[in-house]
Amino acid sequence: MAYIGEILPLMLQGAIISLKLFVLTLVLSLPLGLPICLGEQSRIAPIRWLCKTYVFIFRGTPLMLQLFFFYFFFPIQLGIRMAAFPTAILTFSVNYAAYFAEIYRGGFNSIDKGQYEAAYSLGFTHSQTLSKIVIPQMFRIVIPPISNEVITLIKDTALASTIALAEMMKVAQGMVNRDGTLVPYVLAAGIYLVFTFVMTIALGRAEVKYSQY
């Protein structure tokens, strides 16, 4: 117990960095996924294929590889050096935006086409139909799959340790190497489970709330 009390402050510092990475990724990737989704369904072929290519690349390659690409490619090839934390934010955001775009697309496709026709018959423009009728229903439908991605994101923040970001997993790994004990890993697992439990409760309540409408 004395050892846990000794390492807990450092673990919590790492947990705060993990939490910041988690929150900022959600704040950036959730809205970014929507224009990408709309672009995939655009009638303008270059925009449509550009968005589809974006989704294909970021869903089709490992997140760890993308972290290495942004962390090492920019300094070596472009001379642009970014610190580990902004690199992680950029990489996680563009990666998860691709996943959220596909979730949104599934939500759009589940909306009955008759609702579009009814809106147009009432004089709604295409943008008004999307903003007032389709998108609100789409968000209600996609809450469960978004919840799954949010839980996955909590665990994926550990991958940021591969670019030397001092988040919780990196701190735990350093302590294991220094002290020769697996206790930091167990403590990190417990903290991840607490994060996951809190988010599961919050997302479950959101599903119940929006399912009423």
NUVOPA-925994 format. One line per field, with one value per atom (N, C-alpha, C): residue number from 1; atom name; x, y, z. Coordinates in nm, 3 decimals. Layout:
<rs>
seq	(NUM; ...)
atom	(CA; ...)
xx	(X; ...)
yy	(Y; ...)
zz	(Z; ...)
</rs>
This chain:
<rs>
seq	(1; 1; 1; 2; 2; 2; 3; 3; 3; 4; 4; 4; 5; 5; 5; 6; 6; 6; 7; 7; 7; 8; 8; 8; 9; 9; 9; 10; 10; 10; 11; 11; 11; 12; 12; 12; 13; 13; 13; 14; 14; 14; 15; 15; 15; 16; 16; 16; 17; 17; 17; 18; 18; 18; 19; 19; 19; 20; 20; 20; 21; 21; 21; 22; 22; 22; 23; 23; 23; 24; 24; 24; 25; 25; 25; 26; 26; 26; 27; 27; 27; 28; 28; 28; 29; 29; 29; 30; 30; 30; 31; 31; 31; 32; 32; 32; 33; 33; 33; 34; 34; 34; 35; 35; 35; 36; 36; 36; 37; 37; 37; 38; 38; 38; 39; 39; 39; 40; 40; 40; 41; 41; 41; 42; 42; 42; 43; 43; 43; 44; 44; 44; 45; 45; 45; 46; 46; 46; 47; 47; 47; 48; 48; 48; 49; 49; 49; 50; 50; 50; 51; 51; 51; 52; 52; 52; 53; 53; 53; 54; 54; 54; 55; 55; 55; 56; 56; 56; 57; 57; 57; 58; 58; 58; 59; 59; 59; 60; 60; 60; 61; 61; 61; 62; 62; 62; 63; 63; 63; 64; 64; 64; 65; 65; 65; 66; 66; 66; 67; 67; 67; 68; 68; 68; 69; 69; 69; 70; 70; 70; 71; 71; 71; 72; 72; 72; 73; 73; 73; 74; 74; 74; 75; 75; 75; 76; 76; 76; 77; 77; 77; 78; 78; 78; 79; 79; 79; 80; 80; 80; 81; 81; 81; 82; 82; 82; 83; 83; 83; 84; 84; 84; 85; 85; 85; 86; 86; 86; 87; 87; 87; 88; 88; 88; 89; 89; 89; 90; 90; 90; 91; 91; 91; 92; 92; 92; 93; 93; 93; 94; 94; 94; 95; 95; 95; 96; 96; 96; 97; 97; 97; 98; 98; 98; 99; 99; 99; 100; 100; 100; 101; 101; 101; 102; 102; 102; 103; 103; 103; 104; 104; 104; 105; 105; 105; 106; 106; 106; 107; 107; 107; 108; 108; 108; 109; 109; 109; 110; 110; 110; 111; 111; 111; 112; 112; 112; 113; 113; 113; 114; 114; 114; 115; 115; 115; 116; 116; 116; 117; 117; 117; 118; 118; 118; 119; 119; 119; 120; 120; 120; 121; 121; 121; 122; 122; 122; 123; 123; 123; 124; 124; 124; 125; 125; 125; 126; 126; 126; 127; 127; 127; 128; 128; 128; 129; 129; 129; 130; 130; 130; 131; 131; 131; 132; 132; 132; 133; 133; 133; 134; 134; 134; 135; 135; 135; 136; 136; 136; 137; 137; 137; 138; 138; 138; 139; 139; 139; 140; 140; 140; 141; 141; 141; 142; 142; 142; 143; 143; 143; 144; 144; 144; 145; 145; 145; 146; 146; 146; 147; 147; 147; 148; 148; 148; 149; 149; 149; 150; 150; 150; 151; 151; 151; 152; 152; 152; 153; 153; 153; 154; 154; 154; 155; 155; 155; 156; 156; 156; 157; 157; 157; 158; 158; 158; 159; 159; 159; 160; 160; 160; 161; 161; 161; 162; 162; 162; 163; 163; 163; 164; 164; 164; 165; 165; 165; 166; 166; 166; 167; 167; 167; 168; 168; 168; 169; 169; 169; 170; 170; 170; 171; 171; 171; 172; 172; 172; 173; 173; 173; 174; 174; 174; 175; 175; 175; 176; 176; 176; 177; 177; 177; 178; 178; 178; 179; 179; 179; 180; 180; 180; 181; 181; 181; 182; 182; 182; 183; 183; 183; 184; 184; 184; 185; 185; 185; 186; 186; 186; 187; 187; 187; 188; 188; 188; 189; 189; 189; 190; 190; 190; 191; 191; 191; 192; 192; 192; 193; 193; 193; 194; 194; 194; 195; 195; 195; 196; 196; 196; 197; 197; 197; 198; 198; 198; 199; 199; 199; 200; 200; 200; 201; 201; 201; 202; 202; 202; 203; 203; 203; 204; 204; 204; 205; 205; 205; 206; 206; 206; 207; 207; 207; 208; 208; 208; 209; 209; 209; 210; 210; 210; 211; 211; 211; 212; 212; 212; 213; 213; 213)
atom	(N; CA; C; N; CA; C; N; CA; C; N; CA; C; N; CA; C; N; CA; C; N; CA; C; N; CA; C; N; CA; C; N; CA; C; N; CA; C; N; CA; C; N; CA; C; N; CA; C; N; CA; C; N; CA; C; N; CA; C; N; CA; C; N; CA; C; N; CA; C; N; CA; C; N; CA; C; N; CA; C; N; CA; C; N; CA; C; N; CA; C; N; CA; C; N; CA; C; N; CA; C; N; CA; C; N; CA; C; N; CA; C; N; CA; C; N; CA; C; N; CA; C; N; CA; C; N; CA; C; N; CA; C; N; CA; C; N; CA; C; N; CA; C; N; CA; C; N; CA; C; N; CA; C; N; CA; C; N; CA; C; N; CA; C; N; CA; C; N; CA; C; N; CA; C; N; CA; C; N; CA; C; N; CA; C; N; CA; C; N; CA; C; N; CA; C; N; CA; C; N; CA; C; N; CA; C; N; CA; C; N; CA; C; N; CA; C; N; CA; C; N; CA; C; N; CA; C; N; CA; C; N; CA; C; N; CA; C; N; CA; C; N; CA; C; N; CA; C; N; CA; C; N; CA; C; N; CA; C; N; CA; C; N; CA; C; N; CA; C; N; CA; C; N; CA; C; N; CA; C; N; CA; C; N; CA; C; N; CA; C; N; CA; C; N; CA; C; N; CA; C; N; CA; C; N; CA; C; N; CA; C; N; CA; C; N; CA; C; N; CA; C; N; CA; C; N; CA; C; N; CA; C; N; CA; C; N; CA; C; N; CA; C; N; CA; C; N; CA; C; N; CA; C; N; CA; C; N; CA; C; N; CA; C; N; CA; C; N; CA; C; N; CA; C; N; CA; C; N; CA; C; N; CA; C; N; CA; C; N; CA; C; N; CA; C; N; CA; C; N; CA; C; N; CA; C; N; CA; C; N; CA; C; N; CA; C; N; CA; C; N; CA; C; N; CA; C; N; CA; C; N; CA; C; N; CA; C; N; CA; C; N; CA; C; N; CA; C; N; CA; C; N; CA; C; N; CA; C; N; CA; C; N; CA; C; N; CA; C; N; CA; C; N; CA; C; N; CA; C; N; CA; C; N; CA; C; N; CA; C; N; CA; C; N; CA; C; N; CA; C; N; CA; C; N; CA; C; N; CA; C; N; CA; C; N; CA; C; N; CA; C; N; CA; C; N; CA; C; N; CA; C; N; CA; C; N; CA; C; N; CA; C; N; CA; C; N; CA; C; N; CA; C; N; CA; C; N; CA; C; N; CA; C; N; CA; C; N; CA; C; N; CA; C; N; CA; C; N; CA; C; N; CA; C; N; CA; C; N; CA; C; N; CA; C; N; CA; C; N; CA; C; N; CA; C; N; CA; C; N; CA; C; N; CA; C; N; CA; C; N; CA; C; N; CA; C; N; CA; C; N; CA; C; N; CA; C; N; CA; C; N; CA; C; N; CA; C; N; CA; C; N; CA; C; N; CA; C; N; CA; C; N; CA; C; N; CA; C; N; CA; C; N; CA; C; N; CA; C; N; CA; C; N; CA; C; N; CA; C; N; CA; C; N; CA; C; N; CA; C; N; CA; C; N; CA; C; N; CA; C; N; CA; C; N; CA; C; N; CA; C; N; CA; C; N; CA; C; N; CA; C; N; CA; C; N; CA; C; N; CA; C; N; CA; C)
xx	(0.082; 0.000; 0.085; 0.200; 0.289; 0.341; 0.371; 0.422; 0.315; 0.191; 0.082; 0.065; 0.072; 0.062; 0.175; 0.290; 0.406; 0.390; 0.341; 0.334; 0.203; 0.100; -0.032; -0.032; 0.037; 0.036; 0.089; 0.197; 0.251; 0.156; 0.093; -0.004; -0.122; -0.166; -0.279; -0.240; -0.114; -0.068; -0.074; -0.030; -0.042; -0.186; -0.273; -0.414; -0.478; -0.435; -0.487; -0.451; -0.329; -0.289; -0.371; -0.394; -0.479; -0.619; -0.671; -0.806; -0.813; -0.712; -0.708; -0.706; -0.626; -0.619; -0.755; -0.822; -0.954; -1.056; -1.062; -1.163; -1.138; -1.014; -0.984; -1.007; -0.978; -1.005; -1.154; -1.237; -1.382; -1.431; -1.383; -1.427; -1.396; -1.283; -1.243; -1.299; -1.299; -1.334; -1.484; -1.564; -1.710; -1.766; -1.737; -1.788; -1.717; -1.589; -1.517; -1.573; -1.625; -1.680; -1.802; -1.879; -2.002; -1.977; -1.890; -1.865; -1.800; -1.719; -1.661; -1.770; -1.865; -1.979; -2.061; -2.090; -2.167; -2.089; -1.957; -1.874; -1.877; -1.883; -1.892; -2.018; -2.122; -2.250; -2.273; -2.169; -2.183; -2.204; -2.277; -2.297; -2.176; -2.084; -1.962; -1.857; -1.824; -1.739; -1.603; -1.527; -1.397; -1.409; -1.511; -1.530; -1.567; -1.656; -1.700; -1.583; -1.501; -1.391; -1.278; -1.261; -1.161; -1.198; -1.325; -1.370; -1.366; -1.405; -1.399; -1.255; -1.161; -1.021; -0.968; -1.007; -0.969; -1.014; -1.140; -1.194; -1.123; -1.099; -1.033; -0.893; -0.818; -0.680; -0.677; -0.758; -0.747; -0.818; -0.911; -0.971; -0.891; -0.814; -0.746; -0.603; -0.550; -0.413; -0.416; -0.321; -0.321; -0.299; -0.365; -0.350; -0.205; -0.139; 0.001; 0.089; 0.066; 0.142; 0.116; -0.007; -0.039; 0.031; 0.041; 0.115; 0.262; 0.323; 0.462; 0.477; 0.380; 0.388; 0.389; 0.293; 0.286; 0.401; 0.450; 0.554; 0.691; 0.715; 0.847; 0.852; 0.742; 0.744; 0.759; 0.679; 0.684; 0.823; 0.891; 1.024; 1.127; 1.120; 1.221; 1.202; 1.076; 1.050; 1.014; 0.947; 0.899; 0.968; 1.045; 1.113; 1.020; 0.901; 0.803; 0.803; 0.849; 0.858; 0.741; 0.665; 0.555; 0.585; 0.545; 0.561; 0.469; 0.491; 0.416; 0.267; 0.230; 0.088; 0.008; 0.052; -0.023; -0.024; 0.085; 0.087; -0.019; -0.031; -0.132; -0.273; -0.296; -0.428; -0.462; -0.367; -0.391; -0.420; -0.338; -0.352; -0.482; -0.509; -0.632; -0.755; -0.751; -0.869; -0.899; -0.798; -0.823; -0.858; -0.803; -0.836; -0.981; -1.020; -1.155; -1.260; -1.223; -1.318; -1.361; -1.269; -1.302; -1.403; -1.384; -1.478; -1.615; -1.614; -1.741; -1.814; -1.738; -1.800; -1.877; -1.820; -1.889; -2.011; -2.000; -2.116; -2.228; -2.192; -2.292; -2.355; -2.272; -2.324; -2.428; -2.399; -2.497; -2.626; -2.614; -2.732; -2.813; -2.745; -2.814; -2.888; -2.821; -2.882; -3.003; -3.013; -3.128; -3.252; -3.236; -3.351; -3.432; -3.560; -3.646; -3.644; -3.631; -3.626; -3.754; -3.863; -3.989; -3.984; -3.899; -3.889; -3.824; -3.728; -3.670; -3.778; -3.853; -3.955; -4.062; -4.101; -4.201; -4.150; -4.023; -3.965; -3.959; -3.918; -3.910; -4.049; -4.149; -4.286; -4.339; -4.284; -4.324; -4.242; -4.150; -4.073; -3.939; -3.896; -3.766; -3.655; -3.547; -3.429; -3.354; -3.252; -3.175; -3.105; -3.047; -2.977; -3.075; -3.194; -3.295; -3.344; -3.359; -3.401; -3.299; -3.171; -3.066; -3.063; -3.062; -3.041; -3.163; -3.283; -3.404; -3.471; -3.448; -3.521; -3.427; -3.329; -3.250; -3.142; -3.061; -2.950; -2.997; -3.102; -3.147; -3.185; -3.253; -3.288; -3.163; -3.071; -2.949; -2.870; -2.857; -2.780; -2.843; -2.975; -3.041; -3.008; -3.004; -2.979; -2.835; -2.740; -2.598; -2.540; -2.619; -2.563; -2.502; -2.569; -2.506; -2.372; -2.359; -2.226; -2.122; -2.164; -2.069; -2.021; -2.112; -2.074; -1.965; -1.977; -1.875; -1.739; -1.739; -1.614; -1.554; -1.639; -1.590; -1.519; -1.576; -1.513; -1.380; -1.379; -1.254; -1.149; -1.189; -1.095; -1.028; -1.103; -1.043; -0.923; -0.938; -0.830; -0.720; -0.758; -0.659; -0.564; -0.602; -0.510; -0.377; -0.376; -0.251; -0.150; -0.198; -0.105; -0.017; -0.060; 0.021; 0.155; 0.167; 0.295; 0.404; 0.366; 0.466; 0.543; 0.493; 0.567; 0.615; 0.635; 0.696; 0.608; 0.478; 0.388; 0.372; 0.388; 0.387; 0.245; 0.165; 0.031; 0.040; -0.074; -0.074; 0.002; -0.013; 0.054; 0.205; 0.252; 0.395; 0.452; 0.378; 0.424; 0.431; 0.328; 0.327; 0.443; 0.468; 0.576; 0.711; 0.731; 0.856; 0.875; 0.766; 0.776; 0.802; 0.741; 0.765; 0.912; 0.967; 1.107; 1.201; 1.161; 1.246; 1.242; 1.120; 1.102; 1.091; 1.074; 1.066; 0.942; 0.830; 0.704; 0.592; 0.489; 0.376; 0.264; 0.286; 0.182; 0.137; 0.229; 0.182; 0.087; 0.112; 0.021; -0.118; -0.120; -0.248; -0.322; -0.249; -0.310; -0.362; -0.285; -0.329; -0.456; -0.461; -0.581; -0.702; -0.683; -0.793; -0.843; -0.750; -0.790; -0.863; -0.814; -0.885; -1.026; -1.040; -1.173; -1.266; -1.211; -1.293; -1.340; -1.247; -1.285; -1.395; -1.374; -1.471; -1.606; -1.605; -1.731; -1.808; -1.738; -1.804; -1.863; -1.787; -1.836; -1.950; -1.945; -2.054; -2.184; -2.178; -2.297; -2.350; -2.259; -2.301; -2.362; -2.299; -2.349; -2.480; -2.492; -2.618; -2.733; -2.709; -2.814; -2.849; -2.748; -2.773; -2.859; -2.833; -2.913; -3.058; -3.078; -3.215; -3.286; -3.215; -3.275; -3.318; -3.229; -3.259; -3.348; -3.359; -3.450; -3.595; -3.620; -3.757; -3.814; -3.727; -3.773; -3.782)
yy	(-0.121; 0.000; 0.126; 0.119; 0.235; 0.265; 0.158; 0.177; 0.241; 0.194; 0.252; 0.398; 0.432; 0.572; 0.657; 0.594; 0.666; 0.695; 0.596; 0.614; 0.674; 0.675; 0.722; 0.866; 0.961; 1.100; 1.109; 1.037; 1.039; 0.971; 0.864; 0.796; 0.888; 0.963; 1.054; 1.168; 1.213; 1.314; 1.261; 1.135; 1.073; 1.054; 1.021; 1.003; 1.134; 1.246; 1.376; 1.403; 1.369; 1.386; 1.296; 1.172; 1.080; 1.136; 1.193; 1.250; 1.369; 1.454; 1.569; 1.521; 1.419; 1.364; 1.310; 1.241; 1.185; 1.294; 1.396; 1.501; 1.582; 1.624; 1.705; 1.627; 1.499; 1.417; 1.414; 1.396; 1.396; 1.531; 1.638; 1.773; 1.803; 1.752; 1.779; 1.678; 1.551; 1.448; 1.433; 1.452; 1.438; 1.535; 1.665; 1.756; 1.739; 1.702; 1.685; 1.569; 1.467; 1.353; 1.387; 1.490; 1.522; 1.577; 1.680; 1.724; 1.617; 1.531; 1.421; 1.326; 1.297; 1.212; 1.274; 1.404; 1.473; 1.476; 1.491; 1.490; 1.357; 1.247; 1.114; 1.097; 1.172; 1.161; 1.277; 1.358; 1.473; 1.430; 1.513; 1.489; 1.534; 1.605; 1.651; 1.542; 1.479; 1.360; 1.382; 1.491; 1.506; 1.513; 1.585; 1.594; 1.457; 1.387; 1.256; 1.159; 1.154; 1.058; 1.100; 1.231; 1.278; 1.234; 1.248; 1.208; 1.057; 0.985; 0.839; 0.789; 0.855; 0.819; 0.846; 0.961; 0.996; 0.888; 0.850; 0.748; 0.614; 0.579; 0.451; 0.447; 0.556; 0.557; 0.550; 0.633; 0.641; 0.525; 0.461; 0.339; 0.216; 0.224; 0.106; 0.090; 0.187; 0.177; 0.185; 0.122; 0.121; 0.261; 0.288; 0.417; 0.438; 0.333; 0.347; 0.391; 0.334; 0.372; 0.518; 0.563; 0.703; 0.795; 0.754; 0.832; 0.845; 0.736; 0.740; 0.831; 0.823; 0.903; 1.052; 1.097; 1.239; 1.285; 1.197; 1.236; 1.241; 1.150; 1.142; 1.200; 1.192; 1.235; 1.387; 1.460; 1.606; 1.662; 1.618; 1.671; 1.631; 1.506; 1.457; 1.513; 1.510; 1.547; 1.695; 1.753; 1.891; 1.989; 1.939; 2.026; 2.089; 2.030; 2.081; 1.989; 2.041; 1.959; 1.990; 1.887; 1.903; 1.822; 1.877; 1.804; 1.683; 1.594; 1.468; 1.490; 1.584; 1.600; 1.653; 1.766; 1.808; 1.705; 1.629; 1.523; 1.418; 1.380; 1.282; 1.336; 1.463; 1.523; 1.521; 1.564; 1.566; 1.426; 1.330; 1.194; 1.129; 1.138; 1.077; 1.143; 1.274; 1.345; 1.305; 1.303; 1.269; 1.122; 1.038; 0.896; 0.872; 0.925; 0.901; 0.974; 1.085; 1.153; 1.060; 0.978; 0.884; 0.780; 0.731; 0.632; 0.696; 0.817; 0.884; 0.917; 0.949; 0.978; 0.856; 0.738; 0.616; 0.587; 0.616; 0.598; 0.693; 0.818; 0.916; 0.871; 0.817; 0.774; 0.664; 0.571; 0.468; 0.525; 0.631; 0.697; 0.765; 0.832; 0.896; 0.793; 0.682; 0.581; 0.514; 0.522; 0.460; 0.549; 0.676; 0.767; 0.736; 0.718; 0.684; 0.794; 0.755; 0.852; 0.933; 0.877; 0.951; 1.080; 1.087; 1.210; 1.321; 1.286; 1.385; 1.437; 1.345; 1.384; 1.470; 1.436; 1.516; 1.656; 1.665; 1.797; 1.882; 1.821; 1.897; 1.943; 1.858; 1.895; 2.011; 2.029; 2.141; 2.267; 2.259; 2.376; 2.389; 2.286; 2.290; 2.275; 2.351; 2.331; 2.207; 2.167; 2.049; 2.073; 2.191; 2.221; 2.229; 2.284; 2.289; 2.149; 2.065; 1.927; 1.854; 1.875; 1.810; 1.863; 1.995; 2.055; 2.041; 2.045; 2.047; 1.911; 1.821; 1.694; 1.574; 1.568; 1.446; 1.436; 1.541; 1.533; 1.509; 1.578; 1.546; 1.400; 1.341; 1.199; 1.111; 1.151; 1.073; 1.065; 1.176; 1.175; 1.082; 1.076; 0.986; 0.841; 0.810; 0.673; 0.630; 0.723; 0.684; 0.689; 0.723; 0.730; 0.596; 0.480; 0.354; 0.324; 0.332; 0.305; 0.409; 0.536; 0.637; 0.603; 0.554; 0.514; 0.408; 0.313; 0.208; 0.268; 0.363; 0.425; 0.508; 0.573; 0.653; 0.564; 0.448; 0.354; 0.305; 0.279; 0.236; 0.345; 0.470; 0.582; 0.589; 0.562; 0.564; 0.470; 0.351; 0.253; 0.288; 0.347; 0.380; 0.491; 0.571; 0.678; 0.619; 0.492; 0.428; 0.421; 0.423; 0.416; 0.539; 0.650; 0.772; 0.754; 0.651; 0.625; 0.589; 0.545; 0.504; 0.622; 0.746; 0.863; 0.945; 0.877; 0.935; 1.040; 1.035; 1.123; 1.066; 1.153; 1.107; 1.088; 1.011; 0.979; 0.860; 0.812; 0.715; 0.588; 0.536; 0.411; 0.428; 0.543; 0.570; 0.582; 0.649; 0.661; 0.524; 0.441; 0.308; 0.223; 0.234; 0.156; 0.196; 0.326; 0.373; 0.320; 0.317; 0.266; 0.117; 0.042; -0.102; -0.129; -0.055; -0.073; -0.032; 0.070; 0.121; 0.032; -0.013; -0.081; -0.232; -0.284; -0.428; -0.492; -0.420; -0.472; -0.436; -0.520; -0.498; -0.418; -0.374; -0.298; -0.174; -0.096; 0.020; -0.018; -0.131; -0.175; -0.207; -0.272; -0.306; -0.178; -0.081; 0.046; 0.120; 0.117; 0.180; 0.115; -0.020; -0.092; -0.049; -0.032; 0.012; 0.151; 0.241; 0.378; 0.377; 0.297; 0.286; 0.232; 0.135; 0.079; 0.183; 0.269; 0.376; 0.472; 0.512; 0.599; 0.533; 0.407; 0.336; 0.325; 0.297; 0.285; 0.416; 0.526; 0.657; 0.692; 0.669; 0.701; 0.608; 0.482; 0.390; 0.436; 0.480; 0.530; 0.655; 0.750; 0.876; 0.852; 0.765; 0.738; 0.659; 0.570; 0.497; 0.590; 0.690; 0.787; 0.871; 0.904; 0.981; 0.900; 0.771; 0.685; 0.683; 0.668; 0.665; 0.797; 0.908; 1.040; 1.063; 1.036; 1.067; 0.963; 0.845; 0.745; 0.781; 0.879; 0.921; 1.012; 1.063; 1.160; 1.094)
zz	(0.000; 0.000; 0.000; 0.071; 0.074; -0.066; -0.141; -0.278; -0.367; -0.353; -0.431; -0.398; -0.267; -0.228; -0.284; -0.303; -0.357; -0.506; -0.581; -0.727; -0.774; -0.689; -0.733; -0.784; -0.717; -0.771; -0.914; -0.943; -1.080; -1.177; -1.134; -1.219; -1.252; -1.153; -1.176; -1.269; -1.261; -1.356; -1.499; -1.516; -1.647; -1.689; -1.591; -1.621; -1.668; -1.613; -1.655; -1.801; -1.839; -1.980; -2.070; -2.026; -2.104; -2.118; -2.010; -2.012; -2.106; -2.104; -2.196; -2.341; -2.368; -2.503; -2.545; -2.456; -2.482; -2.513; -2.427; -2.442; -2.569; -2.593; -2.710; -2.839; -2.838; -2.957; -2.987; -2.884; -2.906; -2.956; -2.895; -2.931; -3.077; -3.126; -3.265; -3.364; -3.329; -3.427; -3.448; -3.343; -3.359; -3.462; -3.453; -3.557; -3.691; -3.691; -3.817; -3.899; -3.832; -3.905; -3.987; -3.945; -4.017; -4.158; -4.178; -4.316; -4.403; -4.340; -4.418; -4.465; -4.375; -4.412; -4.524; -4.511; -4.616; -4.746; -4.736; -4.856; -4.927; -4.850; -4.911; -4.992; -4.958; -5.029; -5.125; -5.145; -5.233; -5.378; -5.452; -5.595; -5.677; -5.614; -5.682; -5.668; -5.778; -5.776; -5.707; -5.736; -5.669; -5.517; -5.467; -5.322; -5.266; -5.336; -5.289; -5.279; -5.383; -5.384; -5.290; -5.269; -5.173; -5.031; -4.997; -4.864; -4.848; -4.952; -4.945; -4.930; -5.000; -4.989; -4.849; -4.793; -4.656; -4.558; -4.567; -4.477; -4.499; -4.624; -4.655; -4.594; -4.604; -4.554; -4.401; -4.336; -4.190; -4.120; -4.187; -4.129; -4.165; -4.272; -4.323; -4.277; -4.202; -4.151; -3.998; -3.930; -3.783; -3.725; -3.616; -3.548; -3.504; -3.460; -3.417; -3.534; -3.652; -3.770; -3.805; -3.791; -3.817; -3.718; -3.592; -3.492; -3.534; -3.576; -3.620; -3.742; -3.833; -3.955; -3.920; -3.841; -3.809; -3.720; -3.632; -3.538; -3.604; -3.700; -3.761; -3.903; -3.979; -4.119; -4.130; -4.053; -4.062; -4.031; -3.923; -3.897; -4.003; -4.050; -4.143; -4.284; -4.333; -4.472; -4.488; -4.391; -4.405; -4.311; -4.220; -4.125; -4.022; -4.004; -3.908; -3.787; -3.674; -3.554; -3.461; -3.427; -3.333; -3.207; -3.094; -2.968; -2.968; -2.873; -2.870; -2.848; -2.759; -2.728; -2.848; -2.914; -3.033; -3.144; -3.157; -3.258; -3.228; -3.101; -3.062; -3.086; -3.053; -3.075; -3.224; -3.308; -3.453; -3.505; -3.467; -3.520; -3.474; -3.346; -3.294; -3.355; -3.375; -3.427; -3.570; -3.655; -3.796; -3.810; -3.721; -3.726; -3.685; -3.572; -3.523; -3.605; -3.669; -3.757; -3.871; -3.920; -4.027; -3.978; -3.856; -3.801; -3.774; -3.719; -3.693; -3.823; -3.928; -4.058; -4.109; -4.093; -4.137; -4.050; -3.922; -3.834; -3.875; -3.901; -3.946; -4.078; -4.167; -4.298; -4.280; -4.187; -4.159; -4.103; -4.020; -3.967; -4.076; -4.168; -4.280; -4.365; -4.392; -4.479; -4.415; -4.282; -4.214; -4.215; -4.256; -4.262; -4.388; -4.373; -4.486; -4.592; -4.717; -4.827; -4.838; -4.786; -4.793; -4.714; -4.612; -4.534; -4.615; -4.699; -4.789; -4.885; -4.943; -5.040; -4.975; -4.852; -4.782; -4.754; -4.715; -4.686; -4.812; -4.924; -5.049; -5.095; -5.072; -5.112; -5.029; -4.908; -4.823; -4.848; -4.944; -4.982; -4.912; -4.838; -4.772; -4.876; -4.856; -4.938; -4.888; -4.965; -4.924; -4.791; -4.773; -4.647; -4.530; -4.554; -4.448; -4.411; -4.511; -4.485; -4.398; -4.431; -4.352; -4.209; -4.193; -4.061; -3.970; -4.026; -3.943; -3.928; -4.024; -4.022; -4.012; -4.099; -4.112; -4.003; -3.986; -3.891; -3.748; -3.699; -3.562; -3.543; -3.642; -3.632; -3.642; -3.728; -3.746; -3.616; -3.545; -3.421; -3.316; -3.313; -3.219; -3.253; -3.381; -3.425; -3.399; -3.412; -3.407; -3.266; -3.166; -3.031; -2.986; -3.007; -2.962; -3.029; -3.164; -3.220; -3.182; -3.165; -3.119; -2.978; -2.896; -2.760; -2.762; -2.853; -2.864; -2.902; -2.995; -3.037; -2.924; -2.846; -2.733; -2.631; -2.602; -2.510; -2.567; -2.698; -2.762; -2.753; -2.768; -2.761; -2.624; -2.518; -2.384; -2.379; -2.436; -2.434; -2.533; -2.646; -2.749; -2.707; -2.608; -2.565; -2.518; -2.477; -2.434; -2.548; -2.672; -2.786; -2.797; -2.737; -2.743; -2.672; -2.588; -2.521; -2.621; -2.741; -2.840; -2.896; -2.880; -2.926; -2.806; -2.694; -2.573; -2.506; -2.528; -2.454; -2.313; -2.213; -2.073; -2.021; -2.098; -2.049; -1.954; -1.909; -1.799; -1.831; -1.952; -1.986; -1.991; -2.040; -2.045; -1.905; -1.817; -1.678; -1.612; -1.632; -1.573; -1.626; -1.756; -1.816; -1.757; -1.738; -1.679; -1.537; -1.461; -1.323; -1.320; -1.411; -1.418; -1.449; -1.546; -1.583; -1.469; -1.395; -1.286; -1.162; -1.126; -0.998; -1.010; -1.132; -1.151; -1.091; -1.092; -1.041; -1.137; -1.141; -1.232; -1.166; -1.043; -0.973; -1.051; -1.113; -1.189; -1.303; -1.369; -1.476; -1.419; -1.303; -1.239; -1.202; -1.148; -1.110; -1.233; -1.341; -1.465; -1.518; -1.510; -1.555; -1.473; -1.343; -1.258; -1.295; -1.326; -1.364; -1.497; -1.594; -1.722; -1.701; -1.611; -1.585; -1.522; -1.437; -1.379; -1.487; -1.576; -1.689; -1.772; -1.803; -1.887; -1.819; -1.690; -1.616; -1.616; -1.589; -1.586; -1.722; -1.828; -1.962; -2.003; -1.962; -1.994; -1.931; -1.805; -1.736; -1.806; -1.837; -1.900; -2.038; -2.117; -2.251; -2.247; -2.149; -2.133; -2.103; -2.019; -1.988; -2.111; -2.190; -2.313; -2.409; -2.421; -2.509; -2.463; -2.333; -2.280; -2.305; -2.283; -2.300; -2.444; -2.538; -2.678; -2.743; -2.684; -2.741; -2.716; -2.629; -2.598; -2.706; -2.795; -2.894; -3.030)
</rs>
